[in-house]
Amino acid sequence: MKLIIAILAIATAPVCAQAQQSSTAKLKADAQNVVKIISGDKGKTQTYCQITHLSDQLDETEEKEKAEELSQKITVLAGTLGPEYVALVHSLQDADIDPKSQDAQEIGSILIALDKLCEG
């Protein structure tokens, strides 16, 4: 979940409010689709959990070389989750959403379902 929250951009401009509403609605729908795809496939669920574990390690490492190695592993694994997952990650990186906004909270709550698959 930390990774997804970190991916969300910081602020929105009032001029882009209407475009953002459309964009956030699409992000929410895309997030729901990704959760459905990953949760419905045991192999993809395991891969997602591996990504989560590697992301936690990445957050904790201070070694540049180790961080690059972990980042490369995450990128390779993310590609195996399918084009929908990759597109969602890129969309979240490009999104102009305040992480504290209602929209960001809703997207986060959708994606937390994936993290729950990794518990236990």
PEMOPE-V26789 format. One record per residue. PHI is phi in radians with two decimals (* if undefined). Layout:
BEGIN
PHI
PHI
END
This chain:
BEGIN
*
-0.99
-1.09
-1.14
-1.11
-1.13
-1.26
-1.11
-1.28
-1.52
-2.35
-2.01
-1.62
-0.99
-1.07
-1.66
-1.05
-1.18
-1.11
-1.18
-1.02
-1.13
-1.14
-1.22
-1.10
-1.16
-1.05
-1.11
-1.13
-1.12
-1.09
-1.09
-1.14
-1.11
-1.06
-1.08
-1.11
-1.23
-1.20
-1.52
-2.30
-1.03
-1.12
-1.20
-1.08
-1.10
-1.12
-1.03
-1.14
-1.10
-1.06
-1.06
-1.10
-1.14
-1.12
-1.09
-1.10
-1.08
-1.09
-1.59
-1.41
-1.99
-1.49
-1.06
-1.11
-1.13
-1.10
-1.14
-1.09
-1.12
-1.08
-1.12
-1.08
-1.08
-1.08
-1.10
-1.12
-1.04
-1.10
-1.39
-1.41
1.91
-1.13
-1.14
-1.15
-1.04
-1.09
-1.11
-1.04
-1.13
-1.10
-1.18
-1.13
-1.50
-1.13
-1.89
-2.04
-1.21
-1.00
-1.65
-1.32
-1.05
-1.07
-1.09
-1.11
-1.18
-1.11
-1.06
-1.21
-1.19
-1.29
-1.11
-1.03
-1.20
-1.09
-1.13
-1.16
-1.60
-1.35
1.61
END
